[in-house]
Amino acid sequence: MRIVVLVITFFLSILPVGDAAAERFALQAGTQWETYGCIADSGQAGPAVLILGGVHGNEPAGAAAAEKVCGFSPILGKIVVVPQVNSLGLKGQVRYLPEIGDMNRVYPPQGENTPAEQMGMEIIRLMQRQNITMLIDLHEARTFHRLDATSLGQTLLFANNGVSAELAMDTVDAVNRGISEDVRKFALVGHPIRTSSAWYAGKYLGIAAFTVETSAQQPLEDRVEQHLAIVRELLTDGGWLRR
């Protein structure tokens, strides 16, 4: 029980309100699944990146890492973040609620008008409105891919286009140099799951898009830092951050 309390305490401690200069906005405003986003605008013309966290409610590390990105200060363009896409799932610590649906299997929506499809459409509109040129979706898997090939833990999935492949290879190489244990190193295993946000962004928008998967068989703080390491590298290569 003490371990559970410590983990929950840590998780709450790493969910700051974000950078005061970042613009806040709501998605699904006025509904029970309302969530928020932030936009860190450099004030300089340039590309826009979208980072999603907490799409699955039993994957808290991505949400915590995405919230931290709200405090980043880009040197050009914009960093757009939705830290808790599935806010009700995160509160209940469940992947998704049946009455809402899986928020990472609705791209593009199929006209069922479920809460998940409505959120998917809101995010698609956000991508269009902000002219997003890169998407990064932060997830977790049950164990290490290097120990169990059926799990995606410690992998980077990249959209099926040239710009995504090149960035993915460079990112994994850079991040792995800072990881000593082979089992914790990231691997490239293929493309995002069909109908996920990263799959949609790559296929329909033709932009660089990635799904990051950390292994849940690690302390929460380690998973958060691994997500941030991947994000920082991608944002640096994309020109948003200074190396």
BELPEKA-V889324 format. One record per pair of residues at least 12 apart in sequence whose C-alpha atoms are under 10 Angstrom apart, sorted by the first residue. I is the first residue (numbers start at 1). GAP is how many residues later the second one is. D is the distance in whole Angstrom. If there is no record, write none. Layout:
<<I:GAP:D> <I:GAP:D>>
//
This chain:
<<7:212:8> <7:213:7> <7:214:9> <8:212:10> <10:210:8> <10:211:8> <11:49:8> <11:50:8> <11:52:10> <11:53:7> <11:209:8> <11:210:8> <11:213:10> <12:52:9> <13:51:9> <14:47:10> <14:49:10> <14:50:6> <14:51:8> <14:53:8> <14:54:8> <14:207:9> <14:210:9> <15:48:8> <15:49:6> <15:50:8> <15:51:9> <15:52:6> <15:53:7> <15:68:10> <16:48:9> <16:51:7> <16:52:7> <16:54:9> <16:55:9> <17:50:8> <17:51:9> <17:53:9> <17:54:9> <18:20:8> <18:22:10> <18:48:10> <18:49:7> <18:50:7> <18:51:8> <18:52:5> <18:53:5> <18:54:9> <19:19:9> <19:20:10> <19:21:8> <19:48:10> <19:49:9> <19:50:9> <19:51:6> <19:52:4> <19:53:8> <19:54:9> <20:20:10> <20:50:9> <20:51:8> <21:17:10> <21:18:9> <21:19:7> <21:20:9> <21:49:9> <21:50:8> <21:52:9> <22:15:9> <22:16:6> <22:17:5> <22:18:5> <22:19:7> <22:20:10> <22:48:7> <22:49:7> <22:50:9> <22:51:9> <22:57:9> <22:58:9> <23:14:8> <23:15:5> <23:16:5> <23:17:7> <23:18:8> <23:47:9> <23:57:9> <24:12:7> <24:13:6> <24:14:4> <24:15:7> <24:16:9> <24:46:10> <24:56:10> <24:57:10> <24:58:10> <25:12:5> <25:13:6> <25:14:8> <25:56:10> <25:57:9> <26:12:9> <26:56:9> <27:55:9> <27:58:9> <27:91:10> <27:92:7> <27:95:7> <27:96:8> <27:99:9> <28:87:9> <28:90:8> <28:91:7> <28:94:7> <28:95:10> <31:84:9> <32:55:9> <32:56:8> <32:83:10> <33:52:9> <33:53:7> <33:54:6> <33:55:6> <33:56:9> <33:67:9> <33:82:8> <33:83:9> <33:86:9> <34:50:10> <34:51:9> <34:52:9> <34:53:8> <34:54:9> <34:85:9> <35:47:8> <35:48:9> <35:49:7> <35:50:6> <35:51:8> <35:52:6> <35:53:9> <35:84:10> <36:45:9> <36:46:6> <36:47:8> <36:48:7> <36:49:8> <36:51:9> <37:14:10> <37:15:9> <37:29:10> <37:30:9> <37:33:8> <37:43:7> <37:44:5> <37:45:4> <37:46:7> <37:47:8> <37:48:9> <38:12:10> <38:13:10> <38:29:9> <38:31:9> <38:32:6> <38:33:9> <38:41:8> <38:42:6> <38:43:5> <38:44:7> <38:45:8> <39:30:10> <39:31:7> <39:32:10> <39:33:10> <39:39:7> <39:40:6> <39:41:4> <39:42:6> <39:43:9> <39:91:10> <40:29:9> <40:30:7> <40:31:8> <40:32:7> <40:33:6> <40:34:7> <40:36:10> <40:37:9> <40:38:6> <40:39:5> <40:40:6> <40:41:8> <41:31:10> <41:32:8> <41:33:7> <41:34:9> <41:35:8> <41:36:6> <41:37:4> <41:38:7> <41:39:8> <42:30:10> <42:31:7> <42:32:5> <42:33:6> <42:34:5> <42:35:6> <42:36:6> <42:37:8> <42:198:9> <43:31:9> <43:32:8> <43:33:7> <43:34:7> <43:35:8> <44:30:9> <44:31:7> <44:32:5> <44:33:6> <44:34:8> <45:30:10> <45:31:6> <45:32:5> <45:33:9> <46:28:10> <46:29:9> <46:30:5> <46:31:4> <46:32:7> <46:87:10> <46:193:9> <46:194:8> <47:29:7> <47:30:5> <47:31:6> <47:32:9> <47:83:9> <47:84:8> <47:85:7> <47:86:6> <47:87:8> <47:191:8> <47:192:8> <47:193:8> <48:26:10> <48:28:9> <48:29:6> <48:30:5> <48:31:6> <48:32:7> <48:79:9> <48:82:7> <48:83:7> <48:84:5> <48:85:6> <48:86:7> <48:87:9> <48:190:10> <48:192:8> <49:28:8> <49:29:6> <49:30:5> <49:31:6> <49:32:8> <49:78:9> <49:81:9> <49:82:9> <49:83:5> <49:84:6> <49:85:5> <49:86:6> <49:87:8> <49:159:9> <49:160:10> <49:185:10> <49:186:8> <49:189:9> <49:191:8> <50:28:9> <50:29:6> <50:30:5> <50:31:6> <50:32:8> <50:73:9> <50:76:9> <50:77:7> <50:80:9> <50:81:10> <50:82:6> <50:83:8> <50:84:6> <50:85:5> <50:86:6> <50:87:8> <50:159:9> <51:12:10> <51:14:10> <51:15:7> <51:16:10> <51:18:8> <51:19:10> <51:28:8> <51:29:6> <51:30:5> <51:31:6> <51:32:8> <51:83:8> <51:84:6> <51:85:5> <51:86:6> <51:87:8> <51:158:10> <51:159:10> <51:180:9> <52:13:10> <52:14:7> <52:15:10> <52:28:9> <52:29:6> <52:30:5> <52:31:6> <52:32:8> <52:33:7> <52:71:9> <52:83:8> <52:84:6> <52:85:5> <52:86:6> <52:87:9> <52:145:9> <52:146:10> <52:159:10> <53:12:8> <53:13:5> <53:14:8> <53:28:8> <53:29:6> <53:30:4> <53:31:5> <53:32:6> <53:33:8> <53:34:10> <53:83:9> <53:84:6> <53:85:5> <53:86:7> <54:12:8> <54:13:10> <54:28:8> <54:29:6> <54:30:5> <54:31:5> <54:32:6> <54:33:7> <54:34:10> <54:35:8> <54:36:7> <54:41:9> <54:49:10> <54:83:9> <54:84:7> <54:85:7> <54:86:10> <55:27:9> <55:28:8> <55:29:7> <55:30:5> <55:31:5> <55:32:8> <55:34:8> <55:35:9> <55:40:8> <55:41:8> <55:47:8> <55:48:6> <55:49:7> <55:61:10> <55:82:8> <55:83:8> <55:84:8> <55:142:10> <56:28:9> <56:29:8> <56:30:6> <56:31:9> <56:32:10> <56:33:7> <56:34:7> <56:37:9> <56:38:7> <56:39:5> <56:40:6> <56:41:10> <56:46:8> <56:47:7> <56:48:8> <56:82:9> <56:83:7> <56:84:9> <57:27:9> <57:28:9> <57:29:6> <57:30:7> <57:31:7> <57:32:4> <57:33:4> <57:34:7> <57:35:7> <57:36:5> <57:37:5> <57:38:4> <57:39:6> <57:40:9> <57:45:10> <57:46:10> <57:82:10> <58:28:10> <58:31:7> <58:32:6> <58:33:9> <58:34:8> <58:35:5> <58:36:5> <58:37:5> <58:38:8> <58:81:9> <58:82:8> <58:83:10> <58:158:10> <59:30:9> <59:31:8> <59:34:8> <59:35:8> <59:36:7> <59:79:9> <59:80:6> <59:81:5> <59:82:8> <59:83:10> <59:154:10> <59:155:9> <59:156:10> <59:157:8> <59:161:10> <60:23:10> <60:24:9> <60:29:10> <60:30:7> <60:31:10> <60:33:8> <60:78:10> <60:79:8> <60:80:8> <60:156:10> <60:160:8> <60:163:9> <60:164:9> <61:77:8> <61:78:8> <61:79:7> <61:153:8> <61:154:10> <61:155:9> <61:158:10> <61:159:6> <61:160:8> <61:161:9> <61:162:6> <61:163:5> <61:164:9> <61:165:9> <61:166:8> <61:167:10> <62:21:8> <62:22:9> <62:75:8> <62:76:5> <62:77:6> <62:78:7> <62:150:9> <62:151:9> <62:152:9> <62:158:10> <62:161:8> <62:162:7> <62:163:10> <62:164:10> <62:165:7> <62:166:9> <63:19:9> <63:20:5> <63:21:6> <63:22:8> <63:23:9> <63:24:9> <63:27:9> <63:74:10> <63:75:8> <63:76:9> <63:161:9> <63:164:10> <64:19:7> <64:20:9> <64:74:10> <64:156:9> <64:157:9> <64:159:10> <64:160:7> <64:161:10> <64:163:9> <64:164:10> <65:18:8> <65:73:8> <65:156:9> <65:158:9> <65:159:5> <65:160:7> <65:161:9> <65:162:6> <65:163:6> <65:164:10> <65:166:9> <66:14:10> <66:15:7> <66:16:7> <66:17:5> <66:18:8> <66:70:10> <66:71:9> <66:72:8> <66:158:9> <66:161:8> <66:162:8> <66:165:9> <67:14:8> <67:15:8> <67:16:5> <67:17:8> <68:13:10> <68:15:9> <68:156:9> <68:160:8> <69:12:7> <69:13:10> <69:14:9> <69:159:8> <69:162:9> <69:163:9> <70:12:9> <70:13:8> <72:160:10> <72:168:10> <72:169:9> <73:167:8> <73:168:8> <73:169:10> <74:161:9> <74:162:9> <74:165:8> <74:166:5> <74:167:5> <74:168:8> <75:161:10> <75:164:8> <75:165:6> <75:166:6> <75:167:7> <76:163:7> <76:164:6> <76:165:8> <76:166:10> <77:162:9> <77:163:7> <77:164:10> <78:52:9> <78:53:10> <78:54:9> <78:162:8> <79:51:10> <79:53:9> <79:55:10> <79:156:9> <79:161:8> <79:162:10> <80:46:9> <80:47:9> <80:50:8> <80:52:9> <80:55:9> <81:54:10> <81:55:10> <81:56:10> <82:41:9> <82:55:10> <83:54:10> <83:55:9> <85:18:8> <85:19:10> <85:31:10> <85:34:8> <85:35:9> <85:38:9> <86:14:9> <86:15:10> <86:16:9> <86:17:7> <86:18:10> <86:30:9> <86:33:9> <88:12:9> <89:13:10> <96:20:9> <97:19:10> <98:18:10> <99:15:8> <99:16:8> <99:17:9> <100:13:10> <100:14:6> <100:15:5> <100:16:5> <100:17:9> <100:18:10> <100:19:10> <101:13:7> <101:14:7> <101:15:5> <101:16:8> <102:12:10> <102:13:9> <102:14:6> <102:15:9> <102:18:10> <102:94:10> <103:12:8> <103:13:5> <103:14:7> <103:15:9> <103:16:7> <103:17:7> <103:92:10> <103:93:8> <103:94:9> <104:12:8> <104:13:9> <104:15:10> <104:16:8> <104:33:10> <104:89:9> <104:90:9> <104:91:7> <104:92:5> <104:93:6> <104:94:9> <104:95:10> <105:12:9> <105:15:9> <105:88:8> <105:89:8> <105:90:5> <105:91:5> <105:92:8> <105:94:10> <105:95:10> <106:12:9> <106:13:9> <106:14:6> <106:15:8> <106:88:9> <106:89:6> <106:90:7> <106:91:8> <106:94:9> <107:12:10> <107:13:6> <107:14:8> <107:16:10> <107:17:8> <107:87:8> <107:88:5> <107:89:6> <107:90:6> <107:91:9> <107:92:8> <107:93:6> <107:94:9> <107:97:10> <108:12:7> <108:13:7> <108:16:8> <108:87:7> <108:88:8> <108:89:8> <108:91:10> <108:92:7> <108:93:10> <108:96:9> <109:12:7> <109:15:10> <109:86:9> <120:76:9> <120:77:8> <123:74:9> <124:73:9> <124:76:9> <124:77:9> <127:74:9> <127:78:9> <128:77:9> <131:74:10> <132:69:9> <132:73:9> <132:75:8> <132:76:10> <133:68:9> <133:69:10> <133:72:8> <133:73:9> <133:74:5> <133:75:7> <133:76:9> <133:105:9> <134:29:10> <134:30:9> <134:64:9> <134:67:8> <134:68:9> <134:71:10> <134:72:9> <134:73:6> <134:74:5> <134:75:6> <134:76:8> <134:100:9> <134:101:9> <134:104:8> <135:24:10> <135:62:8> <135:63:6> <135:64:10> <135:65:10> <135:66:7> <135:67:9> <135:72:8> <135:73:6> <135:74:5> <135:75:6> <135:76:9> <136:21:10> <136:22:9> <136:61:9> <136:62:7> <136:65:10> <136:72:9> <136:73:6> <136:74:5> <136:75:6> <136:76:7> <136:94:9> <136:95:8> <136:98:9> <136:99:10> <137:20:10> <137:55:10> <137:59:9> <137:60:7> <137:61:7> <137:72:8> <137:73:6> <137:74:5> <137:75:6> <137:76:9> <137:90:10> <137:94:10> <138:18:10> <138:72:9> <138:73:6> <138:74:5> <138:75:7> <138:76:8> <138:86:10> <138:89:7> <138:90:10> <138:92:10> <138:93:9> <139:13:10> <139:14:9> <139:15:10> <139:16:10> <139:17:10> <139:72:7> <139:73:6> <139:74:5> <139:75:7> <139:76:9> <139:77:10> <139:84:10> <139:88:9> <140:12:8> <140:13:6> <140:14:8> <140:15:9> <140:71:10> <140:72:8> <140:73:5> <140:74:5> <140:75:6> <140:76:6> <140:77:10> <140:83:8> <140:87:10> <141:12:5> <141:13:8> <141:14:9> <141:71:10> <141:72:6> <141:73:6> <141:74:5> <141:75:6> <141:76:9> <142:71:10> <142:72:9> <142:73:6> <142:74:5> <142:75:7> <142:76:10> <143:70:10> <143:71:8> <143:72:5> <143:73:6> <143:74:5> <143:75:9> <144:39:7> <144:40:7> <144:41:9> <144:42:9> <144:69:10> <144:70:8> <144:71:5> <144:72:8> <144:73:7> <144:74:9> <145:38:8> <145:39:9> <145:40:10> <145:41:9> <145:42:8> <145:44:9> <145:68:10> <145:69:9> <145:70:8> <146:36:8> <146:37:6> <146:38:8> <146:39:9> <146:40:9> <146:41:8> <147:36:7> <147:37:10> <149:40:10> <151:62:9> <151:64:9> <152:34:10> <152:35:9> <152:36:10> <152:37:8> <152:60:9> <152:61:6> <152:62:8> <152:63:8> <153:30:10> <153:31:9> <153:32:10> <153:33:8> <153:34:9> <153:59:9> <153:60:5> <153:61:5> <153:62:4> <153:63:7> <153:64:9> <154:29:8> <154:30:6> <154:31:6> <154:32:5> <154:33:6> <154:34:9> <154:35:10> <154:58:8> <154:59:5> <154:60:4> <154:61:6> <154:62:9> <154:69:9> <154:72:9> <154:73:10> <155:17:9> <155:29:10> <155:30:8> <155:31:5> <155:32:5> <155:33:6> <155:34:7> <155:35:9> <155:56:8> <155:57:6> <155:58:5> <155:59:7> <155:60:9> <156:12:7> <156:13:9> <156:15:9> <156:16:8> <156:30:7> <156:31:6> <156:32:5> <156:33:7> <156:34:8> <156:35:9> <156:36:9> <156:54:7> <156:55:6> <156:56:5> <156:57:6> <156:58:9> <156:74:9> <157:30:9> <157:31:6> <157:32:6> <157:33:5> <157:34:5> <157:35:5> <157:36:9> <157:41:9> <157:42:9> <157:52:8> <157:53:6> <157:54:5> <157:55:6> <157:56:8> <158:30:8> <158:31:9> <158:32:7> <158:33:5> <158:34:6> <158:35:10> <158:40:8> <158:41:8> <158:44:8> <158:50:8> <158:51:6> <158:52:5> <158:53:7> <158:54:9> <159:31:8> <159:32:5> <159:33:6> <159:34:10> <159:39:7> <159:40:6> <159:41:9> <159:42:8> <159:43:5> <159:44:7> <159:47:9> <159:48:8> <159:49:6> <159:50:5> <159:51:6> <159:52:9> <160:30:8> <160:31:6> <160:32:8> <160:38:10> <160:39:8> <160:42:6> <160:43:7> <160:46:9> <160:47:10> <160:48:9> <160:49:9> <160:50:10> <161:30:10> <161:41:7> <161:42:8> <161:45:7> <161:46:8> <161:47:7> <161:48:9> <162:44:10> <162:45:10> <162:46:8> <163:39:10> <163:43:9> <163:44:8> <163:45:6> <163:46:9> <164:27:10> <164:38:8> <164:42:10> <164:43:8> <164:44:5> <164:45:6> <164:46:7> <165:23:9> <165:25:9> <165:26:9> <165:43:8> <165:44:9> <165:45:10> <166:42:10> <167:41:8> <167:42:10> <167:43:10> <167:66:9> <167:67:7> <167:70:7> <167:71:9> <168:19:10> <168:20:8> <168:40:9> <168:41:9> <168:42:8> <168:62:9> <168:65:10> <168:66:8> <169:18:9> <169:19:8> <170:63:9> <170:64:9> <170:67:9> <171:15:10> <171:58:9> <171:59:7> <171:60:9> <171:61:9> <171:62:6> <171:63:6> <171:64:10> <171:65:10> <171:66:8> <172:13:8> <172:14:6> <172:15:7> <172:16:8> <172:57:10> <172:58:8> <172:61:9> <172:62:10> <173:12:9> <173:13:9> <173:14:9> <174:55:9> <174:56:9> <174:59:8> <175:51:8> <175:54:6> <175:55:7> <175:56:10> <175:57:10> <175:58:8> <176:50:10> <176:53:10> <176:54:10> <178:48:10> <178:51:9> <179:47:9> <183:32:10> <184:30:9> <184:31:8> <184:33:10> <184:34:9> <184:42:10> <185:29:10> <185:41:10> <186:26:9> <186:27:9> <186:28:8> <186:29:10> <186:40:9> <186:44:10> <187:26:10> <191:18:9> <191:19:8> <191:20:8> <192:17:9> <192:18:7> <192:19:6> <192:20:9> <193:18:9> <196:15:9> <197:12:8> <197:13:9> <197:14:9> <198:12:6> <198:13:6> <198:14:10> <199:12:9> <208:26:10> <208:30:10> <210:21:10> <210:24:10> <212:14:9> <212:15:7> <212:18:8> <212:19:9> <213:13:9> <213:14:8> <214:12:7> <214:13:7>>
//
